[in-house]
Amino acid sequence: MSGFTSGGVTSDIAPEFSDTVSTITLAQVLAAIDHTKLTFSSDEDPVAAVRQLCREAVANQFYAVCVRPAHVKLACRELEGTEVKVATVIGFPAEKVLLENEKLTPTVGGFALEDKLLEIHECFSSGLADGLVPDEFDLVMNISQFKKEMAEASLKGISEKSVLLESHLSNTVDEFSRIRDAAQGRPVKVIIETDLLSDLEIIIATQCCAKANVAMVKTSTGMITGGVGATEHAVALIAKTLNERGESSRMGIKASGGVKTLTQAQRMLALGATRLGTSSGVEIARGVQGDTQTY
């Protein structure tokens, strides 16, 4: 985009990083995992799969399960009386999409804000009477809207050095803020889909999250075929941005998509991630690599 530069962003990792990785225990990794089931193969029974997901989460002492809104009540029932929380997704892709297509014309998160608000409302209205409501919400940022606002700011000649650059992304910030309010005090994690963003866009999206007072920045949906999901560079960049804003003690980072091994998980936590979104939690607990074709 004309008018913006990378701002000297570097992927250098602090010398003490390796020492930090070695101190992170398996128990710490497992306690940070959102055990995730958002897609199903043609021969899978979704109800049975979500029940299995919940059993695995309890057995391995994961932090939460992450399921689609249609499975929230089931997960809540399965996890009743346990410490495992239930997270769900808002504005999430129905199917996997191709990286090359998304780079040309982004569709991820492109639902109207009112539709996203309706998803949250239905989570509460259908389950509140029985206490079967999510503990957390993972919102997919409207990538197309974000990029449009970035382009408009660029055309106005606004420099990336402006500390108030995110003020020119009013629709993006408003989406985050309204979803946060609709969540009724429950944490909202915003998925910024780092596979589709430049370094500068990752920085500005993170600043928008901070401005909207959400709980976490999340890297990826894991739904982009050809994408890599969470990278060490992206997590470090988000952490650096939050630290520079003085938000690192208040806001968390969820590294999601592509986290398949214990070593990967440890490295993400050492770089500043506070939560891990993965469908490979059981494999991580066993010390083996998860399926590279899944979230």
C-alpha positions in Angstrom: 0.0 0.0 0.0 1.4 3.3 -1.0 2.2 5.7 1.9 3.1 3.0 4.4 6.4 1.3 5.2 7.3 -1.6 7.4 8.5 0.8 10.0 11.7 -1.1 10.6 10.0 -4.2 11.9 12.5 -7.0 12.6 12.0 -10.7 13.3 15.0 -10.7 15.6 14.4 -12.8 18.7 15.9 -11.7 22.1 19.1 -13.7 23.1 17.3 -15.0 26.3 14.6 -16.6 24.2 16.1 -20.1 24.2 16.5 -19.9 28.0 12.8 -19.0 28.4 11.7 -21.8 26.1 13.5 -24.4 28.3 11.7 -23.3 31.4 8.2 -23.8 30.0 6.7 -27.1 31.2 4.3 -29.5 29.6 1.8 -28.6 32.3 2.0 -24.9 31.4 1.5 -25.7 27.7 -1.6 -27.9 28.4 -3.1 -25.3 30.7 -2.9 -22.7 27.8 -4.6 -24.9 25.1 -8.0 -24.1 23.6 -8.8 -27.7 22.3 -10.5 -26.9 19.0 -13.0 -28.7 16.8 -14.5 -26.4 14.1 -14.4 -28.7 11.1 -15.7 -32.2 10.5 -14.9 -34.9 7.9 -17.7 -36.3 5.9 -17.7 -39.5 7.9 -17.6 -37.8 11.3 -20.6 -37.5 13.7 -20.3 -33.9 15.0 -22.0 -34.7 18.3 -19.7 -37.6 19.0 -16.7 -35.6 17.9 -17.5 -32.7 20.3 -18.2 -35.1 23.2 -14.8 -36.7 22.5 -13.2 -33.2 22.4 -14.6 -32.4 25.8 -13.4 -35.7 27.3 -9.9 -35.1 26.0 -9.9 -31.5 27.4 -10.8 -32.8 30.8 -8.3 -35.6 30.7 -5.5 -33.4 29.7 -6.5 -30.4 31.8 -6.7 -28.0 28.8 -7.9 -24.5 29.4 -10.9 -24.6 27.1 -12.6 -26.2 24.2 -13.4 -24.1 21.1 -16.5 -25.1 19.1 -19.0 -23.6 16.7 -22.1 -21.9 18.1 -24.2 -24.9 17.2 -22.3 -27.0 19.6 -22.0 -24.6 22.6 -24.8 -26.1 24.6 -23.6 -29.7 24.0 -20.0 -28.7 25.1 -21.4 -26.9 28.2 -23.4 -30.0 29.2 -20.4 -32.3 28.7 -18.1 -30.0 30.7 -20.5 -29.2 33.6 -18.7 -29.5 36.9 -15.2 -29.3 35.4 -12.7 -26.4 35.2 -12.6 -26.5 31.4 -14.2 -23.4 29.7 -16.2 -23.2 26.5 -15.2 -20.8 23.7 -17.1 -20.3 20.5 -16.4 -18.4 17.2 -18.2 -15.4 15.7 -18.1 -14.6 12.0 -16.2 -17.8 11.3 -15.7 -19.2 7.8 -18.1 -22.0 7.0 -15.5 -23.8 4.9 -11.8 -23.6 4.1 -10.7 -20.9 1.7 -7.7 -20.6 -0.6 -4.8 -18.3 0.3 -4.4 -17.0 -3.2 -8.1 -16.1 -3.5 -8.2 -14.4 -0.1 -5.2 -12.3 -1.0 -7.0 -11.0 -4.1 -10.4 -10.6 -2.6 -10.7 -11.3 1.2 -13.8 -12.9 2.4 -12.7 -14.0 5.9 -14.7 -12.3 8.6 -16.8 -10.6 5.9 -20.2 -11.1 7.6 -22.2 -7.9 8.4 -21.7 -6.7 11.9 -25.4 -7.2 12.6 -25.1 -10.8 11.7 -22.2 -11.2 14.0 -24.1 -9.6 16.8 -27.0 -11.9 16.1 -24.7 -14.9 16.5 -23.8 -13.7 20.0 -27.4 -12.9 20.9 -28.5 -16.4 19.9 -25.8 -17.9 22.0 -27.2 -16.1 25.1 -30.9 -16.4 24.2 -30.8 -20.1 23.5 -28.8 -21.2 26.5 -28.9 -18.5 29.2 -31.9 -20.1 31.1 -30.0 -23.3 31.6 -26.5 -21.7 32.0 -25.4 -23.2 28.7 -23.6 -20.2 27.3 -20.0 -19.7 26.1 -17.3 -18.4 28.5 -15.4 -16.7 25.7 -15.9 -15.5 22.1 -13.4 -15.6 19.2 -14.4 -12.9 16.7 -13.1 -13.0 13.1 -12.1 -9.5 12.0 -13.6 -8.3 8.8 -10.4 -8.4 6.7 -11.9 -6.7 3.7 -13.2 -3.8 5.7 -9.9 -3.4 7.6 -7.9 -3.4 4.4 -10.3 -0.8 2.8 -9.8 1.5 5.8 -6.0 1.1 5.7 -6.0 2.0 2.0 -8.2 5.0 2.6 -5.8 6.2 5.4 -2.9 5.7 3.0 -4.6 7.8 0.3 -4.9 10.6 2.9 -1.2 10.5 3.3 -1.3 9.3 6.9 2.1 8.0 8.0 2.5 4.8 10.0 4.4 6.9 12.5 1.1 8.5 13.7 0.4 7.1 17.1 -3.3 7.6 16.4 -3.4 5.7 13.1 -6.0 3.3 14.3 -8.3 6.3 14.8 -8.8 6.2 11.1 -10.1 2.7 11.2 -13.3 3.6 12.9 -15.4 0.8 11.4 -12.9 -1.9 12.4 -12.6 -0.6 16.0 -16.4 -0.2 16.2 -16.9 -3.8 15.2 -14.6 -5.0 18.0 -16.2 -2.7 20.5 -19.8 -3.7 19.8 -18.9 -7.4 19.9 -17.1 -6.8 23.2 -20.2 -5.1 24.6 -22.5 -7.8 23.3 -20.4 -10.5 25.0 -21.7 -9.3 28.4 -18.3 -9.2 30.2 -17.0 -12.4 28.7 -13.6 -12.2 27.1 -13.4 -11.5 23.3 -10.4 -12.6 21.3 -10.1 -11.0 17.8 -8.8 -13.2 15.0 -6.8 -10.9 12.7 -5.8 -13.6 10.2 -2.1 -12.9 10.0 -1.6 -14.9 6.8 -3.4 -12.1 5.0 -1.7 -9.1 6.6 1.6 -7.3 6.2 3.7 -6.5 9.2 2.3 -3.0 9.4 -1.2 -4.3 9.1 -0.5 -6.8 12.0 0.7 -3.8 14.1 -2.4 -1.7 13.2 -4.8 -4.5 13.7 -3.3 -5.1 17.1 -3.6 -1.4 18.0 -7.3 -1.5 17.0 -7.8 -4.5 19.3 -6.2 -2.5 22.2 -8.2 0.6 21.4 -11.4 -1.5 21.5 -10.5 -3.0 24.9 -10.8 -6.6 23.8 -9.1 -9.4 25.8 -6.8 -11.0 23.2 -5.4 -10.8 19.8 -5.6 -14.1 18.0 -3.5 -14.9 15.0 -5.5 -17.1 12.7 -8.7 -19.1 11.9 -6.8 -22.1 10.7 -9.2 -22.1 7.7 -6.9 -20.8 5.0 -5.6 -23.6 2.7 -2.1 -22.6 1.8 -1.6 -20.5 4.8 0.7 -21.2 7.7 -1.4 -20.0 10.6 0.5 -18.7 13.7 4.2 -17.8 13.1 6.8 -16.9 15.6 7.3 -13.6 13.7 3.6 -12.7 14.0 3.4 -13.6 17.7 6.5 -11.6 18.5 5.3 -8.6 16.5 1.9 -8.6 18.3 3.7 -8.9 21.6 6.0 -6.1 20.8 3.1 -3.9 19.8 1.1 -4.6 22.9 4.2 -4.0 25.1 4.9 -0.6 23.4 1.3 0.4 24.1 1.6 -0.6 27.7 -1.1 -3.3 27.2 0.9 -6.5 27.6 -0.2 -7.0 31.2 -3.9 -6.5 30.3 -4.2 -8.2 26.9 -3.3 -11.7 25.8 -2.2 -13.3 22.6 -3.7 -16.5 21.2 -1.4 -18.3 18.8 -3.7 -20.5 16.6 -3.4 -22.5 13.4 -0.4 -24.7 12.8 0.6 -25.3 16.4 1.3 -29.1 16.2 4.1 -30.0 18.6 5.2 -29.4 22.1 8.3 -27.5 21.0 6.2 -25.2 18.8 3.8 -24.6 21.7 6.7 -23.8 24.1 8.2 -21.4 21.6 4.9 -19.5 21.1 4.5 -19.1 24.8 8.1 -17.9 25.2 7.4 -15.3 22.6 4.4 -13.9 24.4 1.4 -16.0 23.6 -0.8 -16.6 26.5 -3.2 -19.1 24.8 -2.8 -21.8 22.1 -5.5 -22.7 19.7 -5.0 -26.2 18.3 -6.7 -29.4 17.4 -3.5 -31.2 18.2 -3.6 -30.9 22.0 -3.7 -34.6 22.6 -0.7 -35.2 20.4 1.1 -32.3 22.1 0.4 -33.9 25.5 1.8 -37.2 24.2 4.9 -35.6 22.6 4.1 -36.5 19.0 3.2 -34.3 16.0 -0.4 -33.5 15.3 -2.1 -33.9 11.9 -0.7 -31.2 9.6 -4.0 -31.1 7.6 -6.0 -29.9 10.6 -6.2 -26.7 12.7 
